[in-house]
């Protein structure tokens, strides 16, 4: 008696992956599993995407969209970024406002997930999910820690490294007012000694501005080691806001800073 062999279809393949707790795959994985051509695999995946069962944050890379995220139209960024970065073999870490959230500073929910990488990469738009990539020199020297997600773990900058980056990339964080607000929430997680160490992997002016802002929000006790670092490594006064005109009439001698902007934190 002959029995018909059952050929796996794309939907069954995706269901089997999810049953094993795997929510990421490539178009090549589908080709191999189904024994079909690249064109046939693409057509099958397009059908699943129209049914909102899968989404594609990057070319050739797919995620399974569970029912709880159907309104989002994608997996949340922190649930697929580690797998994507591994696939493209790029070191990364989550930073700025996105990292601040992991450390309890969630005053302003970022509209996009912020990821640091070593070389330029196009932003991701996947359903309602937005990911922006920011190039960071000395990326591998930045201190990071791991956080659990429903799909594994993700690397984010430490509270100290996050504070340094927020000042250095303030234009990606909503400006100095927002940076000061986030620092006021982040401060309780900051270790003063580790803060000075984190500053050593960034330009000295970042440390000068960071120290000033910590004092501004009443967290000067977190900046003691940073002040010593600035005394030794900052060789000239710099403006608080680099893009504004220098106001040399207002100078903070402790931080070697021209205070050319009024910063107001939402405390």
C-alpha positions as CSV (number, residue, x, y, z in Angstrom):
1,X,0.0,0.0,0.0
2,X,1.5,3.3,-1.1
3,X,1.4,6.3,1.2
4,X,1.7,9.9,0.0
5,X,4.7,11.8,1.3
6,X,3.8,15.1,2.9
7,X,5.7,18.1,1.7
8,X,6.0,20.9,4.3
9,X,4.4,24.2,3.2
10,X,5.5,27.6,4.3
11,X,2.8,28.1,6.9
12,X,3.5,24.7,8.5
13,X,7.2,25.5,8.5
14,X,6.6,28.8,10.4
15,X,4.3,27.0,12.8
16,X,6.9,24.4,13.5
17,X,9.5,27.0,14.2
18,X,7.3,28.9,16.7
19,X,6.5,25.6,18.4
20,X,10.2,25.2,19.1
21,X,10.5,28.8,20.4
22,X,12.3,30.1,17.3
23,X,10.9,33.4,15.9
24,X,13.6,34.3,13.3
25,X,14.5,32.7,10.0
26,X,15.9,33.5,6.6
27,X,14.5,33.1,3.1
28,X,17.3,30.5,2.6
29,X,16.0,28.5,5.5
30,X,12.6,28.4,3.9
31,X,14.1,27.3,0.5
32,X,16.0,24.5,2.2
33,X,13.2,23.3,4.4
34,X,10.6,23.3,1.6
35,X,12.9,22.2,-1.2
36,X,11.8,25.0,-3.5
37,X,13.4,27.7,-5.6
38,X,14.3,31.2,-4.3
39,X,11.3,32.6,-6.3
40,X,8.9,30.1,-4.9
41,X,10.1,30.7,-1.3
42,X,9.7,34.5,-1.8
43,X,6.1,34.0,-3.1
44,X,5.2,31.8,-0.2
45,X,6.6,34.3,2.3
46,X,4.8,37.2,0.6
47,X,1.5,35.3,1.1
48,X,2.3,34.8,4.8
49,X,3.3,38.5,5.1
50,X,-0.1,39.6,3.6
51,X,-1.8,37.4,6.3
52,X,0.4,39.3,8.8
53,X,1.9,36.0,10.1
54,X,5.5,37.0,9.3
55,X,7.3,40.3,8.7
56,X,10.7,41.2,7.2
57,X,12.7,43.8,9.1
58,X,15.7,43.3,6.7
59,X,16.3,41.8,3.3
60,X,16.2,38.0,3.5
61,X,15.5,38.1,7.3
62,X,12.0,37.3,8.6
63,X,10.3,37.2,12.0
64,X,7.2,35.4,13.0
65,X,4.5,37.7,14.3
66,X,2.6,36.1,17.2
67,X,-1.1,37.2,17.7
68,X,-0.2,39.5,20.6
69,X,1.9,41.6,18.3
70,X,-0.4,41.5,15.2
71,X,-1.4,45.2,15.8
72,X,2.4,46.1,15.8
73,X,2.9,44.2,12.5
74,X,6.3,43.0,13.6
75,X,8.1,41.6,16.6
76,X,9.2,44.3,19.0
77,X,12.8,45.5,18.1
78,X,14.5,44.0,21.2
79,X,13.2,40.6,20.2
80,X,14.8,40.5,16.8
81,X,17.8,42.9,16.8
82,X,20.2,40.4,18.5
83,X,19.4,37.7,15.9
84,X,19.7,40.2,13.0
85,X,23.0,41.5,14.2
86,X,24.3,38.0,14.6
87,X,23.1,37.2,11.1
88,X,24.9,40.2,9.5
89,X,27.9,39.7,11.9
90,X,27.9,43.2,13.3
91,X,28.8,44.1,16.9
92,X,26.1,46.3,18.4
93,X,24.6,47.6,21.6
94,X,21.3,49.3,22.4
95,X,21.9,52.9,23.5
96,X,20.6,56.3,24.4
97,X,16.9,56.5,25.3
98,X,16.3,52.8,24.5
99,X,19.1,51.8,26.9
100,X,17.9,54.3,29.5
101,X,14.6,52.4,29.6
102,X,16.4,49.2,30.7
103,X,17.8,51.1,33.6
104,X,14.5,52.5,34.8
105,X,14.6,55.9,33.1
106,X,11.4,55.8,31.1
107,X,10.2,59.4,31.4
108,X,10.0,59.7,27.6
109,X,9.3,56.5,25.6
110,X,11.5,56.7,22.5
111,X,9.7,56.6,19.2
112,X,12.5,54.5,17.7
113,X,14.7,51.8,19.0
114,X,18.3,53.1,19.1
115,X,21.2,50.8,18.3
116,X,24.9,51.6,18.0
117,X,27.0,49.9,15.4
118,X,30.5,50.3,13.9
119,X,29.5,51.2,10.4
120,X,26.5,53.0,8.8
121,X,23.4,51.0,8.3
122,X,20.0,52.0,7.0
123,X,17.1,52.3,9.5
124,X,14.5,49.6,9.8
125,X,10.8,50.1,9.3
126,X,8.8,47.0,10.1
127,X,5.1,47.5,10.7
128,X,4.9,50.1,13.5
129,X,8.5,49.2,14.7
130,X,11.2,51.7,13.9
131,X,15.0,51.0,14.5
132,X,17.7,53.6,13.9
133,X,21.4,52.7,13.7
134,X,24.0,55.2,15.0
135,X,27.7,54.8,14.2
136,X,29.9,54.8,17.4
137,X,33.7,54.9,17.4
138,X,35.4,52.6,20.0
139,X,32.1,50.5,20.0
140,X,33.8,47.4,21.5
141,X,35.2,49.4,24.4
142,X,31.9,50.7,25.6
143,X,30.7,48.9,28.7
144,X,27.5,46.8,28.1
145,X,25.3,44.4,30.1
146,X,22.7,41.8,29.0
147,X,19.0,42.0,29.6
148,X,16.4,39.3,29.1
149,X,13.7,39.5,26.5
150,X,10.9,37.1,25.7
151,X,13.1,35.8,22.8
152,X,16.5,35.7,24.5
153,X,19.0,38.4,25.6
154,X,20.0,41.8,24.3
155,X,23.1,43.9,25.0
156,X,22.6,47.5,26.2
157,X,25.1,50.1,27.4
158,X,25.6,50.3,31.2
159,X,24.0,53.3,33.1
160,X,27.4,55.0,33.0
161,X,28.0,54.5,29.3
162,X,24.4,55.5,28.5
163,X,24.9,58.8,30.4
164,X,28.1,59.5,28.4
165,X,26.4,58.7,25.1
166,X,23.3,60.8,25.9
167,X,25.5,63.9,26.2
168,X,27.6,63.0,23.2
169,X,24.6,62.2,20.9
170,X,22.2,64.7,22.5
171,X,20.7,65.5,19.0
172,X,19.6,61.8,18.9
173,X,18.0,62.1,22.3
174,X,15.7,65.1,21.9
175,X,18.2,67.8,23.0
176,X,19.9,68.8,26.2
177,X,16.6,69.4,28.1
178,X,15.5,65.8,27.5
179,X,19.1,64.5,28.3
180,X,19.0,66.3,31.6
181,X,15.6,64.8,32.4
182,X,16.8,61.3,31.6
183,X,20.0,61.8,33.6
184,X,17.9,62.8,36.7
185,X,16.2,59.4,36.5
186,X,19.3,57.5,35.5
187,X,21.5,58.9,38.3
188,X,20.4,56.4,41.0
189,X,21.9,53.6,38.9
190,X,25.2,55.4,38.2
191,X,28.4,54.4,39.9
192,X,30.7,57.5,40.1
193,X,33.9,55.5,39.6
194,X,32.5,53.6,36.6
195,X,31.3,56.9,35.2
196,X,34.8,58.3,34.9
197,X,35.9,55.0,33.3
198,X,33.1,55.2,30.7
199,X,34.1,58.8,29.9
200,X,37.6,57.7,29.1
201,X,36.3,56.1,25.8
202,X,34.7,59.3,24.6
203,X,35.9,62.9,23.8
204,X,36.8,65.0,26.9
205,X,34.1,67.6,26.1
206,X,31.4,64.9,26.6
207,X,32.6,64.5,30.2
208,X,32.7,68.2,30.8
209,X,29.1,68.6,29.6
210,X,27.9,65.5,31.5
211,X,29.4,66.7,34.8
212,X,27.7,70.1,34.4
213,X,24.3,68.5,33.7
214,X,24.5,66.1,36.6
215,X,25.2,69.0,38.9
216,X,22.3,70.9,37.3
217,X,19.8,68.2,38.1
218,X,21.1,67.9,41.7
219,X,23.2,64.8,41.2
220,X,26.6,66.3,41.7
221,X,27.6,63.6,44.1
222,X,27.7,61.2,41.1
223,X,30.2,63.4,39.3
224,X,33.0,63.6,41.8
225,X,35.3,61.2,39.9
226,X,34.3,62.7,36.7
227,X,35.4,66.1,37.9
228,X,38.8,64.7,38.6
229,X,38.9,63.2,35.2
230,X,38.0,66.5,33.6
231,X,40.7,68.3,35.6
232,X,43.3,65.9,34.2
233,X,42.1,65.4,30.7
234,X,40.2,68.5,29.5
235,X,42.7,71.0,28.2
236,X,40.4,73.8,27.1
237,X,37.0,75.2,27.8
238,X,34.2,74.2,25.4
239,X,30.6,75.3,24.9
240,X,27.8,73.4,26.6
241,X,25.8,73.4,23.4
242,X,28.2,72.8,20.5
243,X,25.9,74.1,17.8
244,X,25.2,77.4,19.5
245,X,27.3,80.6,19.6
246,X,29.9,80.7,22.4
247,X,28.9,82.8,25.3
248,X,32.2,83.4,27.1
249,X,30.5,85.6,29.8
250,X,29.1,82.6,31.5
251,X,31.8,80.1,32.4
252,X,31.8,77.2,34.7
253,X,35.4,76.8,35.9
254,X,34.9,73.4,37.5
255,X,33.8,71.9,34.2
256,X,35.8,74.2,31.9
257,X,32.5,75.0,30.1
258,X,31.0,78.0,28.5
259,X,27.3,77.9,29.5
260,X,25.8,79.0,26.2
261,X,22.4,77.4,26.7
262,X,19.7,77.3,29.4
263,X,18.9,73.7,30.2
264,X,15.6,72.8,31.9
265,X,15.0,69.3,33.1
266,X,11.5,68.0,33.8
267,X,12.1,66.9,37.3
